[in-house]
Amino acid sequence: MENNDSSRESLGSRLGFILLTAGCAIGLGNIWRFPFICGQYGGAIFVLIYLFFLIALGMPVMVMELSLGRASRRNIYGAYKTLNPNPRLKWHYPGAVFFLGNIILMMFYTTVTGWMIAYALKFAAGSLSGLDAEGVGLHFNNFLANPVAMAGFMLFTVAGSTAVCAIGLQKGVERITKFLMASLFLLLIGLCLRALFLPGAAEGLSFYLFPNPESIRHVGLPLVIVEAMNQAFFTLSLGVGSIAIFGSYIDRSHTLPKETLAIVALDTLVAILAGVIIFPACFSFGVRPDSGPGLVFVSLPNVFNVMQGGRVWGTLFFLFMSAAALTTVVAVFENIIAFLIDELKFSRLAASLTTGIGIAVLSLPCAFGYNLLSGIHPLGGQSTFLDLEDYIVSGNLLPLGSLFVVLFCTSRYGWGWKNFLTEANTGSGVRFPAALRIYVAVVIPVLILLLFSIGFARQWFGFDI
C-alpha cells in the first residue's frame, strides 16, 4: 500500500534531502562521542571495525527506514500503520514506542547542544583565557552547577529550533539546514588544516589512522567490536524514524541505496575529520585521547588555552560543534512535528509550538540534573538524568527500533521483502541486492539482538566482555 498525499509538503531539492538526512545523522555522535570512544577503544583499529559495521549494519537499516518513509509518505508510526498488510497485526503500536525515542533524545540533546553554544560564546568572550588545567575543569563544573545557565541555553536551543520548523519545511528547515551544513564543512576544513600543522600532529594521526594491536590490549578486541557496533547505530540515529521522515519528503527519481551512500559518506566524513582535528591536538599538547566525555569540555579547552590563537580556534571549534548539534535538533523536531501534522492534523504552527513547549518542559530534569536535582541518581552511583535518557535511547530504542524496522521489511507478516525491494530500487542508481535476503532477515537481527543483550547485561549485571 502507498499513500499519495498531494497536499503534503515536500523538499525543494535532492541536495536539500541529502543534507537534511545527513544533518540528522551528523551531530554529537560524530563529533563528541566518536573521538572519545575512538580514543578509549584503540584508535585506528576501532575506526576500521566501526567502518565495517557502518556498511554491514547501518546502511541496510537506513535503506529500509527511508523506504518506509518514501512508500507511506508518513512518519514512522504512520508508515507502520499505512504499509501493514494485515490490520490484525498492530505493527504501529510498538512503532509508537520507538517513535518516543525522538522525544527522549531531545530531552537531553537540547541541553548538550546548549553546552556547545555556551562554550562558543565563552571562548569568544575570553572567559576561559588564562585558566590552567584545574581552572578549566572547575569552570565546566561551575557551569553545570548553575541552573539558570543550564536551563537558559537549553531553552535558547529549543526556541531557535522551534522557530526554524514553524517557518516551513522548505523555507525554514531545508534552508537553515543548508546554511548550517555549509558552515559546518567550512569550519571543519579550517580546523583540520590548523590541526595538521600543530607540532607533534603526526603522532596523533598515527594513533588515529594506523592500526596498532597494542592500542587495544587494555580493553580487548571483543569490547572494541561491541563499541564499534554501538557507534554505528548511534551515529546514524536509526530505529526511531528520524531518518524515515525525510524519505517521506522525496520523489522516486533515485534509488534509496544511492541516496544512502551519499548520506553515510557525509556522516562518516565528518566523524573521521573530527578525529583529524582532535587527535593531533591531543598528542601535540600532551592530552590523553582516552580522557572520556570530558575530552571536549575540559581537555580540549586546555589545548586551546596554550595554542597560539587558541581563543579564535576554540570559538571556531565550538561553533562547529554547535552547527553539528543544531542540524540534529532541527531534524528531530521536524520528525515530531510531522507526526502531529500527519496523525493529529495539527497545523505546522500549532505542531511546532506544541513540540517546542513540550520538549522545553521535558528537558528540564536533564538541565537541572547537575544542580537542583543533583541528588537524584536514576541509574545508581553518580548517574544523572542525562545518563538515564541516553541509556533509554542508545541502549534500547535505537537497536530495538532498528530490529523492528528489519523485521517489518523482511517478514511476510509485515510489509515484506518484495515490497521493500520494489520501493528501495525504484529510480536510477545503485540497487539493493535481492541476494542479501537471508543476511538481512536473519544475520542482521541476530547481531542487533546480540548487541542489545550485551548492553543490557553490562548495564544491569556488570557483565564484562
C-alpha positions as CSV (number, residue, x, y, z in Angstrom):
1,M,0.0,0.0,0.0
2,E,1.1,3.5,-0.7
3,N,-0.2,6.8,0.4
4,N,-0.1,9.7,-2.1
5,D,-1.0,12.9,-0.3
6,S,-0.6,15.7,-2.8
7,S,-1.2,18.4,-0.1
8,R,1.8,17.2,1.9
9,E,4.9,19.4,2.0
10,S,8.0,18.2,0.1
11,L,11.6,19.2,-0.1
12,G,12.8,21.6,-2.7
13,S,15.8,19.7,-4.0
14,R,17.7,16.4,-3.8
15,L,20.6,18.3,-2.2
16,G,18.2,19.5,0.5
17,F,17.2,15.9,1.2
18,I,20.7,14.6,1.4
19,L,21.9,17.5,3.6
20,L,18.8,17.3,5.9
21,T,19.1,13.5,6.3
22,A,22.9,13.7,6.8
23,G,22.4,16.6,9.2
24,C,20.1,14.4,11.3
25,A,22.8,11.7,11.4
26,I,25.7,14.2,11.8
27,G,25.7,15.5,15.3
28,L,27.2,15.0,18.7
29,G,27.5,11.2,18.0
30,N,30.1,12.1,15.3
31,I,32.0,14.9,16.9
32,W,31.6,14.5,20.7
33,R,31.1,10.8,21.2
34,F,33.1,9.3,18.3
35,P,36.5,10.8,19.2
36,F,36.4,9.9,22.9
37,I,35.1,6.4,22.2
38,C,37.7,6.0,19.5
39,G,40.4,7.2,21.9
40,Q,39.2,4.7,24.6
41,Y,39.0,1.7,22.3
42,G,42.1,1.6,20.2
43,G,42.2,4.5,17.7
44,A,42.7,3.2,14.1
45,I,41.6,-0.4,14.9
46,F,38.3,1.0,16.3
47,V,37.9,3.1,13.2
48,L,38.3,0.2,10.8
49,I,35.8,-2.0,12.8
50,Y,33.4,0.9,13.0
51,L,33.5,1.5,9.2
52,F,32.8,-2.2,8.6
53,F,29.7,-2.2,10.8
54,L,28.6,1.1,9.3
55,I,28.4,-0.6,5.9
56,A,27.3,-4.1,7.1
57,L,24.6,-3.0,9.6
58,G,24.0,0.7,9.3
59,M,23.5,1.1,5.6
60,P,20.9,-1.7,5.1
61,V,18.8,-0.5,8.0
62,M,18.9,3.1,6.7
63,V,17.8,2.0,3.3
64,M,14.8,0.2,4.9
65,E,13.9,3.2,7.1
66,L,14.0,5.5,4.1
67,S,11.9,3.0,2.1
68,L,9.2,3.1,4.8
69,G,9.0,6.8,4.7
70,R,9.0,7.2,0.9
71,A,6.4,4.4,0.4
72,S,4.0,5.7,3.0
73,R,4.6,9.5,2.8
74,R,4.2,9.4,6.6
75,N,6.2,9.5,9.8
76,I,7.5,6.1,11.1
77,Y,4.3,5.5,13.1
78,G,2.1,6.3,10.1
79,A,4.4,4.1,7.9
80,Y,3.8,1.0,10.1
81,K,0.1,1.7,10.1
82,T,-0.2,2.5,6.3
83,L,2.0,-0.2,4.9
84,N,0.8,-3.0,7.2
85,P,-0.9,-5.6,5.0
86,N,-2.7,-7.3,8.0
87,P,-4.7,-4.9,10.2
88,R,-5.0,-7.6,12.9
89,L,-1.2,-7.2,13.5
90,K,-0.8,-3.9,15.2
91,W,2.8,-3.1,14.0
92,H,2.1,0.6,14.7
93,Y,1.7,0.1,18.4
94,P,5.3,-0.9,19.1
95,G,6.2,1.6,16.4
96,A,4.8,4.3,18.6
97,V,7.0,3.3,21.4
98,F,10.1,3.5,19.2
99,F,8.9,6.9,17.9
100,L,9.1,8.2,21.5
101,G,12.8,7.8,21.2
102,N,12.8,11.1,19.3
103,I,11.2,12.9,22.3
104,I,13.5,11.3,24.8
105,L,16.6,12.0,22.6
106,M,15.6,15.7,22.6
107,M,15.1,15.7,26.4
108,F,18.9,15.6,26.8
109,Y,20.2,16.5,23.4
110,T,18.9,20.1,23.6
111,T,20.8,20.5,26.9
112,V,24.1,19.3,25.5
113,T,23.6,21.4,22.4
114,G,23.2,24.4,24.8
115,W,26.6,23.5,26.2
116,M,28.2,23.8,22.8
117,I,26.6,27.2,22.2
118,A,27.6,28.4,25.6
119,Y,31.2,27.4,25.1
120,A,31.4,29.1,21.7
121,L,30.3,32.3,23.5
122,K,32.7,31.7,26.4
123,F,35.7,31.4,24.1
124,A,34.6,34.4,22.0
125,A,34.3,36.4,25.2
126,G,37.7,35.1,26.6
127,S,36.1,33.6,29.7
128,L,38.4,30.6,29.6
129,S,41.6,32.5,28.6
130,G,44.4,32.2,31.1
131,L,42.9,29.3,33.1
132,D,45.2,26.4,34.0
133,A,44.0,22.8,33.7
134,E,42.4,22.8,37.1
135,G,40.7,26.1,36.4
136,V,39.2,24.8,33.1
137,G,37.7,21.8,34.9
138,L,36.4,24.0,37.7
139,H,34.8,26.3,35.2
140,F,32.9,23.5,33.5
141,N,31.7,22.1,36.8
142,N,30.6,25.6,37.9
143,F,28.7,25.9,34.6
144,L,26.9,22.6,35.2
145,A,26.0,23.7,38.7
146,N,24.3,26.9,37.5
147,P,20.6,26.1,36.9
148,V,19.9,29.4,35.2
149,A,22.7,29.0,32.7
150,M,21.8,25.3,32.0
151,A,18.1,26.0,31.5
152,G,18.7,29.2,29.6
153,F,20.9,27.7,26.9
154,M,18.6,24.7,26.6
155,L,15.6,27.0,26.1
156,F,17.6,29.0,23.6
157,T,18.2,25.9,21.6
158,V,14.6,24.8,21.8
159,A,13.2,28.2,20.9
160,G,15.5,28.6,17.9
161,S,14.7,25.1,16.5
162,T,11.0,25.7,17.0
163,A,11.1,28.9,15.1
164,V,13.0,27.3,12.2
165,C,10.5,24.5,11.9
166,A,7.5,26.8,12.2
167,I,8.6,28.8,9.2
168,G,8.1,25.7,7.0
169,L,9.8,22.7,5.5
170,Q,11.5,24.4,2.6
171,K,11.8,28.0,3.8
172,G,12.7,27.0,7.3
173,V,14.1,23.5,7.9
174,E,15.7,23.0,4.5
175,R,17.1,26.5,4.1
176,I,18.6,26.7,7.6
177,T,20.0,23.2,7.4
178,K,21.8,24.0,4.2
179,F,23.3,27.1,5.9
180,L,24.3,25.1,9.0
181,M,25.8,22.3,6.9
182,A,27.8,24.7,4.8
183,S,29.1,26.4,7.9
184,L,29.9,23.1,9.4
185,F,32.1,22.0,6.5
186,L,33.9,25.3,6.2
187,L,34.7,25.3,9.9
188,L,35.7,21.6,9.7
189,I,38.1,22.2,6.8
190,G,39.7,25.2,8.6
191,L,40.1,23.4,11.9
192,C,41.6,20.3,10.1
193,L,44.2,22.4,8.4
194,R,45.1,24.1,11.7
195,A,45.4,20.7,13.5
196,L,47.6,19.2,10.8
197,F,50.2,21.9,11.3
198,L,50.5,21.6,15.1
199,P,53.8,20.3,16.4
200,G,53.6,16.6,17.0
201,A,50.5,16.2,14.9
202,A,52.0,13.2,13.1
203,E,51.9,11.2,16.3
204,G,48.2,11.9,16.8
205,L,47.4,10.9,13.2
206,S,49.4,7.7,13.6
207,F,47.3,6.7,16.6
208,Y,44.2,7.6,14.7
209,L,44.9,6.2,11.2
210,F,47.4,3.4,11.5
211,P,46.2,0.2,13.3
212,N,48.3,-0.9,16.3
213,P,47.3,-4.1,18.1
214,E,48.9,-2.8,21.3
215,S,46.4,0.1,21.4
216,I,43.5,-2.4,22.3
217,R,45.4,-4.7,24.6
218,H,44.0,-2.9,27.7
219,V,40.3,-3.4,26.6
220,G,40.4,-6.4,24.3
221,L,39.1,-7.0,20.8
222,P,35.5,-8.2,21.8
223,L,34.8,-4.9,23.6
224,V,36.1,-2.9,20.7
225,I,33.8,-4.7,18.4
226,V,30.8,-4.1,20.6
227,E,31.5,-0.4,21.0
228,A,32.0,-0.1,17.2
229,M,28.6,-1.7,16.6
230,N,27.0,0.6,19.1
231,Q,28.6,3.7,17.5
232,A,27.4,2.6,14.0
233,F,23.7,2.7,15.2
234,F,24.1,5.8,17.4
235,T,25.8,7.9,14.7
236,L,23.0,7.3,12.1
237,S,20.1,7.7,14.5
238,L,18.4,4.6,13.2
239,G,15.3,2.9,14.5
240,V,13.2,5.8,15.8
241,G,12.1,7.2,12.5
242,S,14.2,10.4,12.4
243,I,15.6,9.2,9.1
244,A,12.3,7.8,7.7
245,I,10.6,11.2,7.8
246,F,12.9,12.7,5.2
247,G,12.3,9.7,2.9
248,S,8.6,10.7,3.1
249,Y,9.5,14.1,1.6
250,I,11.3,13.0,-1.6
251,D,10.3,11.7,-5.0
252,R,11.3,8.4,-6.7
253,S,13.9,9.7,-9.1
254,H,16.8,7.9,-7.4
255,T,17.1,4.5,-5.7
256,L,17.4,4.6,-2.0
257,P,20.7,2.7,-1.8
258,K,22.2,5.5,-3.9
259,E,20.8,8.1,-1.5
260,T,22.0,6.2,1.5
261,L,25.6,6.0,0.1
262,A,25.7,9.8,-0.1
263,I,24.2,10.3,3.4
264,V,26.5,7.8,5.0
265,A,29.5,9.1,3.2
266,L,28.8,12.6,4.5
267,D,28.2,11.4,8.0
268,T,31.4,9.3,8.0
269,L,33.5,12.1,6.5
270,V,32.5,14.4,9.4
271,A,33.3,11.8,12.0
272,I,36.7,11.0,10.5
273,L,37.7,14.6,10.1
274,A,36.6,15.4,13.6
275,G,39.2,12.9,14.7
276,V,41.7,14.7,12.5
277,I,41.1,17.8,14.5
278,I,41.1,16.3,17.9
279,F,43.8,13.6,18.0
280,P,46.7,15.8,16.6
281,A,45.7,18.5,19.1
282,C,45.7,15.9,22.0
283,F,49.1,14.5,21.1
284,S,50.5,17.9,20.4
285,F,49.8,19.2,23.9
286,G,50.0,16.0,25.9
287,V,46.3,15.4,26.4
288,R,45.2,11.7,26.8
289,P,43.0,10.7,23.8
290,D,41.0,8.3,26.1
291,S,40.0,11.0,28.6
292,G,36.3,10.2,28.0
293,P,33.3,12.6,27.7
294,G,35.3,15.4,29.3
295,L,37.6,15.4,26.2
296,V,35.6,18.2,24.5
297,F,34.7,20.4,27.5
298,V,37.8,20.0,29.7
299,S,40.7,18.6,27.8
300,L,40.4,20.5,24.5
301,P,39.8,23.9,26.2
302,N,43.2,23.3,27.9
303,V,44.7,22.7,24.4
304,F,43.2,25.9,23.0
305,N,44.4,27.9,26.0
306,V,48.1,27.0,25.3
307,M,47.8,27.2,21.5
308,Q,48.7,30.3,19.6
309,G,45.5,32.0,18.6
310,G,43.7,29.5,20.8
311,R,40.8,31.8,21.7
312,V,39.9,32.1,18.0
313,W,40.3,28.4,17.3
314,G,38.4,27.5,20.4
315,T,35.5,29.7,19.3
316,L,35.5,28.2,15.8
317,F,35.6,24.7,17.2
318,F,32.6,25.2,19.4
319,L,30.7,27.0,16.6
320,F,31.4,23.8,14.5
321,M,30.1,21.7,17.4
322,S,27.0,23.9,17.7
323,A,26.3,23.7,14.0
324,A,26.5,19.9,14.0
325,A,24.3,19.6,17.1
326,L,21.7,22.0,15.8
327,T,21.2,20.2,12.5
328,T,20.2,17.1,14.5
329,V,17.9,19.1,16.8
330,V,16.1,20.7,13.9
331,A,15.8,17.4,12.0
332,V,14.4,15.5,15.0
333,F,12.0,18.4,15.8
334,E,10.7,18.1,12.2
335,N,10.1,14.4,12.8
336,I,8.0,15.1,15.9
337,I,6.2,18.0,14.2
338,A,5.4,15.8,11.1
339,F,3.8,13.2,13.4
340,L,1.5,15.9,14.9
341,I,0.6,17.1,11.4
342,D,0.1,13.6,9.8
343,E,-1.6,11.8,12.7
344,L,-3.4,14.5,14.7
345,K,-4.0,17.0,11.9
346,F,-2.3,19.9,13.6
347,S,-1.3,23.0,11.5
348,R,2.5,23.4,11.2
349,L,2.5,26.4,13.5
350,A,0.5,24.6,16.2
351,A,2.6,21.4,15.8
352,S,5.8,23.5,16.1
353,L,4.7,25.3,19.3
354,T,3.4,22.1,20.9
355,T,6.7,20.4,20.2
356,G,8.8,23.4,21.4
357,I,6.9,23.8,24.6
358,G,6.7,20.1,25.3
359,I,10.4,19.5,24.7
360,A,11.3,22.5,26.8
361,V,9.4,21.2,29.8
362,L,10.6,17.6,29.4
363,S,14.2,18.8,29.1
364,L,14.2,20.5,32.5
365,P,15.2,17.4,34.5
366,C,18.3,17.0,32.4
367,A,19.2,20.7,32.7
368,F,18.7,20.6,36.4
369,G,20.2,17.2,36.9
370,Y,23.6,18.7,37.6
371,N,22.4,21.3,40.1
372,L,18.9,21.5,41.6
373,L,18.3,17.7,41.1
374,S,21.9,16.6,41.5
375,G,20.9,14.4,44.5
376,I,18.8,12.1,42.2
377,H,20.7,9.3,40.6
378,P,18.3,7.3,38.4
379,L,20.7,4.5,37.5
380,G,22.5,4.5,40.8
381,G,26.1,5.6,41.5
382,Q,26.6,9.2,40.3
383,S,24.3,8.9,37.3
384,T,22.2,11.8,36.1
385,F,19.0,12.2,34.1
386,L,21.2,12.6,31.0
387,D,22.7,9.1,31.7
388,L,19.2,7.6,32.1
389,E,17.8,9.3,29.0
390,D,20.8,8.4,26.9
391,Y,20.6,4.8,28.1
392,I,16.9,4.5,27.1
393,V,17.6,5.8,23.6
394,S,21.1,4.5,22.8
395,G,20.9,1.2,24.7
396,N,17.3,0.3,24.0
397,L,15.2,2.2,21.5
398,L,17.8,2.6,18.7
399,P,18.8,-1.1,18.5
400,L,15.4,-2.5,19.1
401,G,13.8,0.1,16.8
402,S,16.2,-0.9,14.1
403,L,15.4,-4.6,14.7
404,F,11.7,-3.8,14.3
405,V,12.4,-2.0,11.0
406,V,14.2,-5.0,9.7
407,L,11.5,-7.4,10.7
408,F,8.8,-5.3,9.2
409,C,10.6,-5.0,5.9
410,T,11.5,-8.7,5.6
411,S,8.7,-10.6,7.3
412,R,5.7,-11.9,5.3
413,Y,3.6,-10.8,8.3
414,G,4.8,-7.2,7.8
415,W,5.4,-5.1,4.7
416,G,7.5,-7.9,3.2
417,W,10.8,-8.3,1.3
418,K,9.3,-7.9,-2.2
419,N,7.6,-4.6,-1.3
420,F,10.7,-3.3,0.3
421,L,12.9,-4.2,-2.7
422,T,10.5,-2.6,-5.1
423,E,10.5,0.7,-3.2
424,A,14.2,0.7,-2.4
425,N,15.2,0.1,-6.1
426,T,12.7,2.5,-7.8
427,G,14.6,5.2,-9.6
428,S,18.1,5.4,-11.1
429,G,21.2,4.4,-9.4
430,V,22.7,1.6,-7.2
431,R,20.2,-1.2,-6.4
432,F,19.7,-3.2,-3.2
433,P,20.8,-6.8,-3.9
434,A,17.9,-9.3,-3.7
435,A,20.5,-11.9,-2.9
436,L,21.0,-10.4,0.6
437,R,17.7,-11.5,1.8
438,I,19.0,-14.2,4.2
439,Y,21.7,-11.9,5.5
440,V,19.2,-9.0,6.1
441,A,16.4,-11.2,7.5
442,V,18.5,-13.4,9.8
443,V,22.1,-12.3,10.3
444,I,21.3,-8.6,11.0
445,P,18.5,-9.3,13.5
446,V,20.8,-11.8,15.3
447,L,23.6,-9.2,15.5
448,I,21.2,-6.5,16.8
449,L,19.8,-8.8,19.5
450,L,23.4,-9.8,20.5
451,L,24.3,-6.1,20.8
452,F,21.2,-5.3,22.8
453,S,21.7,-8.3,25.1
454,I,25.4,-7.4,25.8
455,G,24.5,-3.8,26.6
456,F,21.6,-4.9,28.9
457,A,23.9,-7.3,30.7
458,R,26.7,-4.7,31.1
459,Q,24.3,-2.1,32.4
460,W,22.3,-4.2,35.0
461,F,24.5,-7.2,35.8
462,G,28.0,-5.8,35.5
463,F,28.8,-8.2,32.7
464,D,32.4,-7.8,31.5
465,I,33.3,-8.9,28.0
